[in-house]
Amino acid sequence: MTGKTLVKVKNLTRMFDVSKPFLNRIIEREEKKFLRAVDDANFDIVEGETFALVGESGSGKSTVAKMVVGLLTPTEGHIHIDELDMADHNQSARMREMRSQIQMIFQDPFASLNPRWRVDKIVAEPVRAFKLEADEEATVRRVGELLTLVGLAPEDGRKFPHEFSGGQRQRICIARALASKPRFIVCDEPTSALDVSVQAQILNLMRDLQDDFGLTFLFISHDLSVVRHMATRIGVMYLGRIVEISPSKSLFKNPRHPYTRMLLDAVPDLEMTGRDRKPVEGEIPNPINPPSGCTFHPRCPFANERCKREIPAAIGEDGMLVACHGVEEGRLE
């Protein structure tokens, strides 16, 4: 890692209009309804590191990922990549150059591959789109190199996606992501659709590629055992808000936010430490009508009246951040 901040996300918010159709609202006398999927998210990613976002389904992780790569437009806030504001359309030339340096690996490797295209065409698409090779012969050679790099054979380029297993398809997705020579890759649950043994192969491949090419990852996952293997730093999300950011080792050794503790208590204790554990209790509330104050307070064993009334501010120290009244007041055990 260079220590240079590559990605800076500031006050990122995304709202979705989930209202009924206009006539239904008139007849039923209902107001418009909005879902705040991401609420004032702030984090930085240092060049060469893996920053992970974790949380239960519905916490807003994938929405953040799609905004960072430009698939969704933020309602509020800014995303800077290599000091370029991704919403600044006055720098179109630099924006085009930056787009080639950002790639995404999706959760479902089959759904993200065109079933009518052969694999060589799929992998070559970014090379041709960004004109990265001088001629077709060089493009074909580059595709063969990429397939070999991810553990496939150049001859596999003549096959269609349905002829491969799930793990092989994800390797094709990684080859396509590497085709444009990116610096930053967003991985949205890249192994959740795969068998456990195949997960390990894909994760090890990604770690090796990161070391070889100095890649920077934003890694989205709900699986803490995967995150522990991959992440340099971890951000924990709950109902659209980032409630804790910490280096990976610190987070697993000394989680501070009650929600982080709850998630870690659900992970099997393979080391058999004998520490007291509590299963995950309750469910994420309806994001259309979230609880007042700290949205985690209905599930939190340390909640008091202040938690029900005030949204906690994020308090940062020593590279860590936590948004919890209990931590601020020293109420947590």
LUMVEX-698628 format. One record per atom (N, C-alpha, C, O): residue in three letters; x, y, z. Coordinates in pm, whole numbers, plus 50000, padded with zeros to 5 digits. Example, Ala and Ser with C-alpha at 12.3 -4.5 7.8 and 13.67 -1.06 7.14 Angstrom:
residues 2
ala513194943150780 ala512304955050780 ala513204967050780 ala514244966850846 ser512854977550708 ser513674989450714 ser512905000350787 ser513415011450804 
This chain:
residues 333
met500834988050000 met500005000050000 met500875012550000 met501925012950063 thr500425022949929 thr501205035149916 thr500875045350024 thr501655054550047 gly499745043750092 gly499305053750188 gly498495064850125 gly497945073250196 lys498415065049992 lys497635075249922 lys496165071149916 lys495855059649887 thr495265080649944 thr493835077849937 thr493405077549791 thr493555087449719 leu492885066149747 leu492425064749608 leu490945068249596 leu490535074949501 val490145063649692 val488685065749688 val488265073249813 val488635069449925 lys487475083749794 lys486945091449908 lys485445093049889 lys484995099249793 val484685087549981 val483225088549978 val482785097750090 val483125095650206 lys482015108150055 lys481645118150154 lys480135120750151 lys479575124250047 asn479505119050267 asn478075121950286 asn477185115350180 asn476235121450131 leu477505102950144 leu476795096050037 leu475415091550083 leu475275084550184 thr474395095650009 thr473005092350042 thr472285088249914 thr472485094149808 arg471435077949926 arg470615073849812 arg469205070849862 arg469005062849953 met468225077549799 met466825075349831 met466105069849709 met466385073849596 phe465175060549732 phe464365054949625 phe462895058549648 phe462405057649761 asp462215062649541 asp460785065349548 asp460045052049541 asp460055045449437 val459405048149651 val458675035449655 val457165037849668 val456425029549720 ser456735049549619 ser455315053149629 ser454455044649537 ser454945039049439 lys453195043849570 lys452225037549480 lys452005046549359 lys452335058349364 pro451445041149248 pro451135049749133 pro450265061549171 pro449535061249271 phe450345072049091 phe449695084949122 phe448205083249153 phe447725088549253 leu447475076049067 leu446035074749088 leu445715067149218 leu444765070649288 asn446495057049248 asn446285049749374 asn446465058949494 asn445705058149591 arg447475067749487 arg447705076849599 arg446565086649615 arg446175090149726 ile446005091149502 ile444885100549508 ile443665093749570 ile443025099249660 ile443345081749522 ile442165074549570 ile442315070749718 ile441385072149797 glu443525065949754 glu443745061249891 glu444255072249983 glu444485069950102 arg444415084349927 arg444855096050005 arg446155093250080 arg446255095250201 glu447115088550006 glu448425085450064 glu449475095150013 glu449395099849899 glu450445098050097 glu451585106350058 glu452615097749985 glu452545085449987 lys453565104449920 lys454675097249859 lys455525090549967 lys455625095750079 lys456115079149935 lys456965072150030 lys458365070649970 lys458525067549852 phe459375072850053 phe460765071750008 phe461525062250099 phe461325062050221 leu462385054450038 leu463235045250111 leu464665050850108 leu465235052950001 arg465225053250225 arg466595058450235 arg467535046450245 arg467815041550355 ala468015041850131 ala468825029650126 ala470215031850183 ala470775022950247 val470785043650158 val472105047250213 val471955061050274 val471405070150212 asp472465062650396 asp472235074950472 asp473555080650522 asp474085076150624 asp474075090650451 asp475225098450496 asp476445089550523 asp477025089950632 ala476835081650423 ala477995072750436 ala479295080250407 ala479375087950311 asn480295077950491 asn481615084050474 asn482705073550496 asn482715066850599 phe483605072250399 phe484765063550418 phe485805066650310 phe485495072250205 asp487055062750339 asp488165064150244 asp488725050250216 asp488635041350300 ile489305048450099 ile490005035950066 ile491405039650019 ile491575047249924 val492395034150086 val493785036850053 val494215027949936 val493795016449926 glu495045033449850 glu495505025949733 glu496195013049774 glu497095013149858 gly495765001749714 gly496364988849742 gly495714980949853 gly496104969549878 glu494724986649922 glu494094979350032 glu492744973449989 glu492224976549882 thr492204964950076 thr490864959750058 thr489994965250170 thr490184961950287 phe489034973650134 phe488084979050231 phe486784971450214 phe486214971150105 ala486304965150322 ala485094956950314 ala483924964050380 ala484094970850481 leu482744962450322 leu481494966850384 leu480694954350418 leu480424946150331 val480314952950545 val479574941150589 val478264945550656 val478114957050697 gly477344936150666 gly476054938750729 gly475024928950677 gly475254922150577 glu473884928250745 glu472824919350702 glu472234923950568 glu472464935150524 ser471474915150504 ser470784918650380 ser469864930450407 ser469154930850508 gly469884940150315 gly469034951950331 gly469714963450403 gly469084973550433 ser471034961950431 ser471724972650503 ser472244983750411 ser472664994250459 gly472224981450279 gly472634991850185 gly474004989950122 gly474484998850051 lys474634978450147 lys475994976150097 lys476074976549944 lys476914983549887 ser475174969049879 ser475214968249732 ser474844981549668 ser475334984749559 thr473994989249734 thr473645002449681 thr474865011549681 thr475075019149586 val475665010849787 val476925018549791 val477835014249677 val478405022649607 ala477965001049656 ala478824995949550 ala478405001249413 ala479245005449334 lys477105001049387 lys476615005549256 lys476805020549238 lys477035025049125 met476725028449344 met476975042849332 met478445045549307 met478795054449229 val479315038049372 val480755040349357 val481205037749213 val482055045049162 val480635027549146 val481035024649008 val480205032448905 val480465031448785 gly479215039948951 gly478445048348859 gly477185042048804 gly476565047748713 leu476775030348856 leu475535024048809 leu474305030748868 leu473205029948813 leu474475037448982 leu473415045249043 leu473945059349072 leu475125061149103 thr473065069249060 thr473445083049090 thr473105086249235 thr471975083749278 pro474045091649312 pro473735095049452 pro472655105949460 pro472615115049377 thr471785104849558 thr470825115549586 thr471545127549645 thr471245138949610 glu472485124849733 glu473335135149793 glu474735129449810 glu474935117249804 gly475705138349829 gly477065133849858 gly477955133149736 gly477525135549623 his479215129749761 his480225129749655 his481105117349663 his481355111849770 ile481575113049545 ile482535102049534 ile483735107349457 ile483595111549342 his484895107249519 his486125111449453 his487015099149434 his487285091849530 ile487455096849313 ile488395086049284 ile489645092249222 ile489575098649117 asp490765090349288 asp492025096649247 asp491835111749233 asp492295117949137 glu491145117549332 glu490875131949343 glu489965137449235 glu489825149549222 leu489335128749157 leu488385133049054 leu486975131249107 leu486585120249145 asp486195142049108 asp484795141349149 asp484025134249037 asp483925139448926 met483465122449067 met482815114448964 met481505120548916 met480895115448821 ala481055131448978 ala479855138448932 ala480195150948851 ala479295158048805 asp481495153648833 asp481925165648761 asp482005162748611 asp482995157248563 his480955166348539 his480885163348395 his481705173248311 his481755171948188 asn482325182848375 asn483175192348302 asn484535186248269 asn485295191848189 gln484855174948331 gln486135168348304 gln485885155148231 gln486305144448277 ser485195155948118 ser484755143848048 ser485925135247999 ser485835123048002 ala487025141547955 ala488175133947904 ala488795125748017 ala489075113848000 arg489015132048131 arg489595124848244 arg488605114548299 arg488995104048350 met487325117748288 met486305108448336 met486335095548253 met486235084648308 arg486475096748121 arg486555084948035 arg487775076448069 arg487705064148073 glu488895083148095 glu490105075948133 glu489915068748266 glu490345057348283 met489255075448360 met489025069548492 met488085057648483 met488245047948557 arg487095058148394 arg486125047248381 arg486825034048346 arg486375023448388 ser487895034748269 ser488615022548233 ser489375016748351 ser489765005048349 gln489585024848456 gln490345020348572 gln489465015448685 gln489955011948792 ile488135015248662 ile487175010548763 ile486404998848704 ile485854999848594 gln486364987848775 gln485614976148728 gln484814970348844 gln485044973648960 met483874961548810 met483024955448913 met482884940548886 met482734936348772 ile482934932648994 ile482664918348988 ile481354916049062 ile481234919549179 phe480374910048993 phe479034908949049 phe478844895749125 phe479664886649117 gln477724895149198 gln477424883749283 gln477164871049203 gln477694860449236 asp476354872049099 asp475964860249021 asp476794859848893 asp476534867848802 pro477764850848882 pro478634850848764 pro477904847248635 pro478354851048527 phe476794839848644 phe476084836048521 phe475224847648471 phe475174850148351 ala474544854548563 ala473684865748524 ala474484877448467 ala473944885348390 ser475754878648506 ser476554890048460 ser477334887148331 ser478084895648283 leu477144875048275 leu477794871648147 leu476734870048039 leu475694863848062 asn477004875547922 asn476054874547810 asn476034860047760 asn477054855147710 pro474904853047773 pro474874838747735 pro475034836347586 pro475334825147545 arg474844846747504 arg474954845147358 arg476364847747306 arg476654845347189 trp477234852747392 trp478604855747350 trp479564844747396 trp479424839047504 arg480534841947310 arg481614833047352 arg482504840447452 arg482524852747457 val483214832647531 val484014838447640 val485084848047589 val485344858247652 asp485694844947474 asp486734853947423 asp486164867747389 asp486834877847409 lys484944868047339 lys484314881047309 lys483974888547437 lys484124900747444 ile483524881247540 ile483184887447668 ile484424894047730 ile484374905547773 val485534886547733 val486754891747795 val487374902947711 val487984912147765 ala487204902047579 ala487804912147490 ala487024925247487 ala487554935447443 glu485774924947534 glu484934937047522 glu485584949447584 glu485614959847517 pro486094949147709 pro486734961247763 pro487984965347685 pro488264977247672 val488724955647633 val489934958647556 val489564966647431 val490214976547397 arg488504962147362 arg488064969147241 arg487404982547274 arg487614992447204 ala486604982747381 ala485864995047417 ala486835006447450 ala486585017947413 phe487925003347519 phe488865013747560 phe490095014447468 phe491045021747495 lys490045006447356 lys491125006747256 lys492495004947321 lys493395013147304 leu492634993947397 leu493854991547473 leu494914983847395 leu496064983247437 glu494534977847281 glu495504970547198 glu495514976247057 glu494534981947010 ala496644974646991 ala496834980946860 ala495994974646751 ala495504981646662 asp495804961346755 asp495054954646648 asp494374942146704 asp494514938946821 glu493644935246617 glu492864923646660 glu493774912146706 glu493434904846798 glu494894910746641 glu495814900046679 glu496314901946822 glu496394892446900 ala496634914446856 ala497094917446993 ala495974915447094 ala496224911247207 thr494734918547054 thr493574916647142 thr493374901847173 thr493144898047288 val493464893447069 val493314878947088 val494394873647181 val494144865247268 arg495604878647163 arg496724874347248 arg496484878547392 arg496764871047486 arg495974890647410 arg495694895947544 arg494604887647614 arg494704884947733 val493564883647539 val492494875447596 val493054862147645 val492694857447753 gly493914856047564 gly494544843347605 gly495374844947732 gly495364836047818 glu496084856247744 glu496904858847863 glu496014860347987 glu496344855448095 leu494884867247971 leu493974869448083 leu493334856448131 leu493224853948251 leu492914848048035 leu492304835248073 leu493324826348145 leu492984819448241 thr494554826548098 thr495614818848164 thr495864824148305 thr496094816548399 leu495824837248318 leu496084843948446 leu495094839548554 leu495474838248671 val493834837248516 val492814833448615 val492614818348624 val491644813648682 gly493544810648566 gly493494796148581 gly492694788748477 gly492364777048496 leu492374795248366 leu491704788548254 leu492684787348138 leu493814792148147 ala492264780948030 ala493124779247913 ala492664788747802 ala491484791847794 pro493574793547717 pro493184802247605 pro492114795747518 pro491284802747461 glu492134782347505 glu491144775247423 glu489724776447480 glu488744774847407 asp489624779347609 asp488304780947671 asp487554793047616 asp486344794247634 gly488274801747549 gly487634813647492 gly486604810447385 gly485754818747356 arg486674798447325 arg485724794847220 arg484414789347275 arg483484786547199 lys484334787647407 lys483134781947469 lys482164792947512 lys482514804747517 phe480934788647544 phe479924797747595 phe479864796647748 phe480304786547803 pro479334806747818 pro479304806447964 pro478634794148024 pro479054789348129 his477584788947959 his476864777648018 his477694764848020 his477304755048084 glu478814764847952 glu479674752947949 glu480654752448066 glu481484743348075 phe480564762248156 phe481484762848269 phe480754761248402 phe479544763248410 ser481494757448505 ser480944756748640 ser480864770848699 ser481354780448639 gly480224771948817 gly480074785148880 gly481414791648911 gly481584803548887 gly482354783848963 gly483674789348994 gly484424793848870 gly485104804048871 gln484294786048761 gln484954789748636 gln484324802448577 gln485034810948523 arg483014803748589 arg482344816048541 arg482844828248616 arg483044838848557 gln483034826748749 gln483534838148826 gln484964841448786 gln485364853148791 arg485754831448746 arg487094834148695 arg487024842048563 arg487854850848538 ile486024838848480 ile485824846448356 ile485484860948388 ile485974870148323 cys484624862948489 cys484254876548531 cys485494884248580 cys485644896148552 ile486374877348652 ile487604883848699 ile488514887248582 ile489124897948580 ala488604878148484 ala489414880848364 ala488864893148289 ala489634901648244 arg487544893848277 arg486934905548211 arg487234918348289 arg487524928648230 ala487164917548424 ala487444929348506 ala488894933948491 ala489174945948493 leu489814924448474 leu491234927948460 leu491594932648320 leu492664938348300 ala490704930448224 ala491014933248083 ala491324948048058 ala492124951347971 ser490684956948134 ser490894971248110 ser492044977048194 ser492224989148201 lys492814968048257 lys493954972048342 lys493514981748452 lys494044992748462 pro492544977548535 pro491984986748635 pro492914988548754 pro493814980548779 arg492654999248828 arg493335001548956 arg492394998149072 arg492844994549181 phe491084999349047 phe490094998149154 phe488984988749109 phe488364990949005 ile488714978249189 ile487674968649156 ile486684967749272 ile487074965749388 val485414969149240 val484344967449339 val483824953249328 val483384948949221 cys483854945849438 cys483444931749440 cys482164930649523 cys482204932049645 asp481044928249456 asp479744927649525 asp479384913049552 asp478844906249464 glu479664908149672 glu479394894249710 glu479934884549603 glu479164876249552 pro481214885249568 pro481704877649453 pro481724862549471 pro481844855249373 thr481604857649596 thr481694843149618 thr480444837349684 thr480414825349713 ser479414845449707 ser478264840549784 ser477454829949708 ser476744822049770 ala477564829649574 ala476804819849496 ala477604807049470 ala477154798349396 leu478784805949533 leu479684794749504 leu479794785349624 leu479534789249737 asp480174772849596 asp480444763149703 asp481634767949786 asp482464775649738 val481704763249911 val482744767950004 val484154765149950 val485024773849957 ser484384753149895 ser485714749949844 ser486104758849726 ser487264762649711 val485114762149644 val485364770949528 val485564785249575 val486374792649518 gln484834789249681 gln485024802649738 gln486484805049772 gln487044815549739 ala487084795349839 ala488484796849881 ala489404798749761 ala490324806849766 gln489164791349653 gln489984792749533 gln489874806849474 gln490884812949438 ile488654811749465 ile488424825149406 ile489034835949495 ile489664845249444 leu488864834849626 leu489424844849718 leu490944844949713 leu491564855549713 asn491544833049709 asn493004832349698 asn493494838149566 asn494534844849562 leu492754835649458 leu493094841449328 leu493064856749335 leu493964863449285 met492014862149398 met491884876749408 met493014882749492 met493524893549459 arg493394875849599 arg494504880749682 arg495814880749602 arg496594890149610 asp496034870049526 asp497254869249444 asp497294880249338 asp498324886449317 leu496154882549273 leu496084893049170 leu496294906849232 leu496924915449171 gln495764908849352 gln495974921649420 gln497454923949448 gln497964934949428 asp498134913449493 asp499574914749520 asp500364917149392 asp501314925049390 asp499974910249284 asp500724911249158 asp500534924649089 asp501474929949031 phe499314930249096 phe498994942249018 phe498714954549104 phe498384965149050 gly498834953349235 gly498594964849322 gly497164969849319 gly496914981949326 leu496214960649307 leu494804964449295 leu494244969449428 leu494714965749535 thr493224977949417 thr492474982749533 thr491074977149523 thr490434977949418 phe490574971249633 phe489254964949633 phe488304971949729 phe488684975549841 leu487054973649684 leu485924975949775 leu485174962749775 leu484624958749673 phe485144956049889 phe484644942349897 phe483334942249977 phe483324945550096 ile482244938449911 ile480924938049976 ile480614923650015 ile480724914649932 ser480234921450141 ser479924907950184 ser479094907950311 ser479144917450390 his478324897350332 his477644895250460 his478334884350540 his477964881550653 asp479354878250480 asp480044866750540 asp481334871550608 asp482314874750540 leu481314871950741 leu482464877350814 leu483704868550802 leu484824873550813 ser483534855450782 ser484694846750766 ser485424849950635 ser486654849050629 val484684853550531 val485284857650404 val485994871150421 val487114872950373 val485334880250489 val485894893650509 val487184893150590 val488134900550564 arg487204884250689 arg488394882950773 arg489604878750689 arg490734882950717 his489374870650588 his490444865750500 his490904876550402 his492074876850362 met489994885450364 met490274894850255 met490614909050298 met491464915450236 ala489964914150404 ala489934928550427 ala491124933950505 ala491644927350595 thr491544945950468 thr492504953650546 thr491764961450654 thr492144961450770 arg490674968150611 arg489794975350704 arg488354971450673 arg488034967350562 ile487484972850773 ile486084968650760 ile485164979850805 ile485374985950910 gly484124982350724 gly483054991350763 gly481784983150785 gly481424974950701 val481114985350897 val479904977850930 val478694986850905 val478614998050957 met477734981950823 met476544989750788 met475304983850852 met475134971650861 tyr474434992950897 tyr473134988750950 tyr472084998650904 tyr472155010550934 leu471124993750832 leu469985001650783 leu470445014650714 leu469915025450740 gly471455013150625 gly471895024450544 gly472995032950602 gly473565041250532 arg473305031150731 arg474335039450796 arg475555030950831 arg475435019250866 ile476735036950821 ile477955030250865 ile478095032651015 ile478225044051059 val478065021851093 val478075023251239 val479455020951299 val479715024951412 glu480355014651223 glu481705012451274 glu482675010151158 glu482345003351061 ile483875015951170 ile484975013251078 ile486195010151163 ile486505017351258 ser486894999451129 ser488044995251209 ser488964986551124 ser488504979951031 pro490284986351154 pro491154976451091 pro490624962451119 pro490044960051225 ser490834953351026 ser490244940051036 ser490594932951166 ser489714927551234 lys491874932951202 lys492294925951324 lys491654932051448 lys491224924851537 ser491584945251452 ser490994951951569 ser489514948951580 ser488994947051690 leu488834948551466 leu487394946351469 leu487054932451521 leu486114930751598 phe487824922351479 phe487544908751524 phe488004906451668 phe487424898251740 lys489024913751711 lys489534912051847 lys488724920251947 lys488454915552058 asn488344932351908 asn487664941252003 asn486574949351932 asn486744961351912 pro485454942951893 pro484364950451829 pro483754960251928 pro483584956952046 arg483424972051882 arg482954982451974 arg481444984551965 arg480774985752068 his480904984951844 his479464987451831 his478674974851867 his479094963851830 pro477534976151937 pro476734964251973 pro476304955951853 pro476194943751864 tyr476054962351739 tyr475654954951620 tyr476824946451568 tyr476624935051526 thr478034952051569 thr479214944351528 thr479394932351619 thr479704921451572 arg479214934351748 arg479334923251843 arg478304912451812 arg478594900551820 met477084916651777 met476024907151747 met476384898951623 met476174886851620 leu476924905551520 leu477324898351398 leu478444888351428 leu478414877051378 leu479414892451508 leu480544883551538 leu480114871851625 leu480684860951615 asp479134873951711 asp478634863051795 asp477944852151713 asp477794840851760 ala477534855651591 ala476874845751505 ala477874837251427 ala477484827451364 val479164841051431 val480194833551361 val480644821751448 val480904823851566 pro480734809451395 pro481184798051475 pro482534800751541 pro483454805851478 asp482644797251669 asp483864799451748 asp484794787551728 asp484854778651812 leu485524787351617 leu486364775951582 leu487534774251680 leu488034763151698 glu487954785251742 glu489064784251836 glu488604779551974 glu489434777252063 met487294778151993 met486694773252118 met487234780952239 met487744775052335 thr487104794052233 thr487614802552340 thr486764801652465 thr487234804752575 gly485504797452450 gly484624796252566 gly483964809252606 gly483284809752708 arg484164819952528 arg483544832652564 arg482034832052545 arg481514824452464 asp481344840452624 asp479884840952615 asp479464846052478 asp480074855252423 arg478424839952424 arg477964843652290 arg476454845252292 arg475744838452366 lys475974854552208 lys474534856452193 lys474184855452046 lys474864861451963 pro473154848052010 pro472754847251869 pro472174860651823 pro471754868851904 val472164862551691 val471564874651633 val470074874651666 val469364865051638 glu469634885651724 glu468224886651764 glu467514897151679 glu468104907151639 gly466214894551654 gly465404904151581 gly465744904851434 gly466584897251385 glu465094914051363 glu465314915951221 glu465484930751192 glu465104939251272 ile466084933651075 ile466224947651034 ile464824953751019 ile463974947750954 pro464574965451078 pro463254971751066 pro462944975850923 pro463824975850836 asn461694979450900 asn461274984150768 asn462014997050734 asn461855007050803 pro462844997150627 pro463615009250595 pro462755020850547 pro463215032250545 ile461505018150509 ile460605029150469 ile460155037050591 ile459895049050583 asn460065030050704 asn459645036550829 asn460605032350941 asn460215024651029 pro461845037150938 pro462845032551033 pro462585037851174 pro461865047751190 pro463155031451276 pro463015036451414 pro463645050151430 pro464535053951353 ser463195057551529 ser463765070851557 ser465135069151622 ser465505058251666 gly465885080151628 gly467185080051693 gly468135070251628 gly468245069751506 cys468825062451710 cys469695051751659 cys468805040451609 cys468045034751687 thr468895037351482 thr467975027451423 thr468195013451478 thr467365004651457 phe469315011251548 phe469574998051606 phe468964996351745 phe468994985351801 his468415007051801 his468005006451942 his466944995751973 his466974990452084 pro466004992051880 pro465044981451916 pro465704967851940 pro465114959252006 arg466904965751888 arg467584952751901 arg468774953451997 arg469434943352021 cys469054965252051 cys470284967252127 cys470054965252277 cys469154971352334 pro470854956652342 pro470684954352486 pro471174966052572 pro470914966352692 phe471894975752510 phe472434986952587 phe471664999952563 phe472085010452610 ala470554999352490 ala469835011552451 ala469195018352572 ala468715011752664 asn469185031752568 asn468455039652668 asn467615050152596 asn467465049652474 glu467065059452670 glu466165069352611 glu466875078252509 glu466285082252409 arg468155081352533 arg468885089552438 arg469015082452304 arg468935088752198 cys469225069252308 cys469355061352185 cys468065061952103 cys468115061951980 lys466935062352170 lys465645062952101 lys465365076752043 lys464525078351955 arg466075086752094 arg465755100652059 arg466755106851962 arg466355114251872 glu468065103951977 glu469115110751900 glu469855101051808 glu470165089751846 ile470135105751686 ile470985098151595 ile472435099951640 ile472895111251651 pro473175088951667 pro474555090351717 pro475495095551609 pro475415091451493 ala476365104451649 ala477395109451558 ala478565099751556 ala478825092851654 ala479265099251443 ala480425090551430 ala481625096651502 ala482015108051473 ile482195089051595 ile483355093651671 ile484565085951623 ile484565073651625 gly485605093051580 gly486785086451525 gly488015088551609 gly488245099451661 glu488845077951622 glu490135078951690 glu491015067251648 glu490535056051632 asp492305070051629 asp493295059651593 asp492885051551471 asp493055039351469 gly492335058251369 gly491945051351247 gly490665043451258 gly490295036351165 met489985044551373 met488725037351394 met487585047251409 met487795058851445 leu486385042551381 leu485205051151387 leu484045042851442 leu483895031251406 val483245048851529 val482065041951580 val480965052151605 val481235063151653 ala479735048651572 ala478575057351593 ala477655050651693 ala476775042851656 cys477875053551823 cys477105047051928 cys477135055652054 cys478205059252103 his475945058952107 his475875066652231 his476475058752347 his477105064452436 gly476275045552346 gly476795037152454 gly478315037352461 gly478885038052570 val478985036852344 val480435037652340 val480885051452387 val481825052652465 glu480205061852340 glu480555075652376 glu480455077752527 glu481295084452587 glu479425071952589 glu479185074052732 glu479875063652819 glu479825064452942 gly480505053652756 gly481175043252834 gly480225033552902 gly480555027953006 arg479035031652843 arg478025023052904 arg478175008352867 arg477614999652934 leu478945005452760 leu479044991852714 leu480014983752801 leu481024988852849 glu479674971252821 glu480504962452905 glu481824959152831 glu482664951852885 
